[in-house]
C-alpha cells in the first residue's frame, strides 16, 4: 500500500510540473506559428539582410536562440524546432548562433543570386570589378561589428604598390562610418596610403538615427585603437567616439564630398570623382589603386553602384 501511495505522490509531483510545461510549450508553439503566418501575410517573414540559417537536423529545440535574440520576435519554436517567424525584424546580431549549444545556427545572407538590391561580392568582399570592395550594410550585412570586421579584412588583403606615387592612393575609402573608420585605421597600420571620403561627418548612417537611440556594437576591436569597452552606446556617445578616434589618429579625410562616379582607366587606376555637397557642380578627382565602398544605405546607393558598373544578383560574372 505504501508503495502505491509513494508512486501516486511521485506521479502527482511530476504531473504538477510537467503538464504546465507541456501546456506552455504548446501555447508558445501555437503563438509562434500564428506570428509566422501573420508575418507571411504582411510580407515580413523573410529576412532582408543577414539572418540565422537553421540546420533542422541538428536543432534540438532547446529555445536558447529564441531567448537570446535581442529583437525578440525573429525566432520561435514550431514543431519542436527553431524557425524564423518574423524575418524582417532580424538585424543579424548573431547571438542566436553564439548561444546554440549544438551549432545548428549560422549567420549568412543565404542565396543572393536573384537579389536586385545586393551586389555580388566574392569571399574577399570584392565586387564584379576587380579592385572595388564593399564593406558593411551596402553588401547586405548590417551591424557595427560586421562593418568593422569587413573593413579590417579588406585592408589586410591589399598590398602597397612599388614605387609609391604621390598623387595615387593605395586605397580610397568612401564612407566615414564604422567600416570606413576601421579601414582607415587598418591602412595606417599596414602602411597604405589612403583617403577617407564622406558626404557628411564622421559616423556614417549613425548620424541619421533618432536622438539618444541605443546602438549595439558588441565587443569589436579596431586597428590601433583596440577594443571598444562597451557593447552598447547612445547615438551621441558613439558619434563622439568616432570623432575622437578620427582626431586622435589624424585620419586623412575629406568631408562634405559625395561620390559621383568611378571610372577605371586603361592603366587599371581608378579615377574617383566626387561632388561638393554645398556646390554639386564642383567636382574633385582622386586616383586610387583600390576602392572600398562603405556607404551604408542612405538613398540612391544602389543606382550609384549600377552606374559604376557593379553587378548584382545573378549577374555575377567577374571582370577579367
Number of C-alpha atoms within 10 A of each C-alpha: 6 7 8 9 10 11 12 12 12 12 11 12 11 11 13 11 10 12 11 11 12 12 11 12 15 16 12 15 19 16 16 23 19 13 20 25 16 15 17 15 10 10 13 17 21 18 21 19 21 23 27 27 16 18 14 14 8 12 19 14 18 15 18 16 26 23 16 17 20 17 15 13 19 26 26 27 23 20 12 16 18 25 25 26 28 26 25 18 20 26 20 25 23 21 19 25 23 15 18 20 14 11 14 20 24 17 17 15 18 12 8 15 14 11 13 14 16 21 26 25 22 13 6 12 19 20 26 22 18 14 18 20 24 29 33 27 20 22 25 19 23 20 19 22 21 21 27 24 20 24 30 24 17 20 23 13 9 16 14 16 13 6 6 12 10 7 10 18 22 23 27 27 28 28 29 29 26 30 33 31 29 24 33 30 25 22 26 17 13 15 12 20 21 25 21 21 26 24 20 17 20 27 25 24 17 18 16 10 13 11 10 11 13 15 18 17 20 19 13 16 16 21 19 13 12 9 12 14 11 11 12 15 17 15 21 18 15 18 19 13 16 19 16 13 18 19 11 10 13 10 18 14 18 16 16 15 24 21 22 17 16 21 15 16 10 7 6 13 17 24 17 19 17 24 19 17 15 9 10 12 10 11 14 14 13 15 22 22 21 21 24 25 24 29 27 26 16 11 9 8 16 18 12 15 17 12 14 15 15 22 22 23 16 13 14 16 12 15 10 6
